[in-house]
Each structure stands twice: as structure tokens, then as C-alpha cells.
Amino acid sequence: MDDADTHARLVEQGRRLFEVLAPGATLNTVVLDDEAGICMTHAERGGGKIYVAPDLSVLFVASALDFEQGLAAFLAGRRTPLEKFERRS
């Protein structure tokens, strides 16, 4: 992913969604091969991962799945509906 604007959009999407799940979390970003998107990981144990595609669709996986298992599901087209990240009042 060589377009800085695209990368920034993907990171922003991941940060915004993680903010709902874990406000103020420290996040790490992994750029996926073949311009498939990025993976944002919660730096603390048990925080899960959000894979973000170039179209801004996402897959959240709990920490029970390792990076490779989550990546395989993401590349196979599994996605988490964005409504799942809406804050409940």
C-alpha cells in the first residue's frame, strides 16, 4: 500500500472502531501483503484485532484467534457489520 492517504484512511477507520471497543487503547498497525489492507492490534493481551480492507469494511477477531487465523478469514471475505461497533446508550 504505497498511497499515504489510503493508509491514513484505513488507520483512522481502525482507530475509530477500536475507540468504541477499548477507549484510549494503544494500537499497533500491520500493513497486509498485496494491498489487502491493514490489521490493527490492541497492544495489550486479550484486546483482539481489526482487519481493515481498502473499501473500509472490517473484520474484528477476538484474541482467541491468532493473526494468521484472522487474516485467513479476512482474505476469505468475512466481515463484521459496522453496526456492531455502534455505541449503546
N, C-alpha and C positions, 0 to 999 in steps of 0.2 A: 504494500500500500504506500505509494510514493506521493500521493496528494495530501499535503498537510491539512487542508481544510476538511477533507473526508475523514482523516484520522481524528481530528479535533471533534467533529460531529459524533463519531462513534464513541469516543471517550466521554463526551458530555452526556450522551444517552445513557451509558453505563453508570456514570456518577449520579445522574438524576434518579435513576431507578434504585440504585443502592441506597440513596438517601432515604427512600421510603422504608427499605428493609432494615437498614442499620445506620441511622443518622450519625454523621461525623466519622464514619469508618475510614480507616487507612486502606487504600486500594492500590493494587499493582495491576499493570496493564501488560498483556502479552499480545503481540501482533501475530495473527494467524497466517500460515502459508497461503500462497495462491490468491492473495487479496480476498480471503474468505471473511475478513472482519477482524475483531479483537476479542479477547477474553479479559474481563476484569475480575480479579480475585480479591476477596476480603483478606487482608493481611493476617488477621487473627484466626486461630484454629476454629473450625466449625462455621465459618462465615459463608461458604458457598461461592459460586461463580456465576457471572452473567456473560454469556457469549453474545456479541452484537454483530449483526450482519450489515453489509453496506446499505441495505434498504431500511436500516434501523429496527428491524424485527430482532427479537431477542430470545434466548433460552436461558432460564435460570436453572441451575442444578445445585442441589444441596451438597454439603461437604462429603456426604457418604459416597458420592461418585468422584472418582479421580479425574484429573484433567483430560486424559485420553478417552475415557468413557463419555464424558460430557461433550468433548469435541466430536466424537463419532455420532452422537445423537444430533448435534447441531448441524453437522455436514449432511446428515440424512434428512434434514428438513424439519426436525422437531422444533417447535417454538412455544413460548409461554405467552398467552394473551396479555397485552399491555394492561388490560383491566385488572389483572391480578396484582398490579403494583399501585392501584389507587388507594389513597389513604382512607381509612374508615373513620367516621366521626362518632 
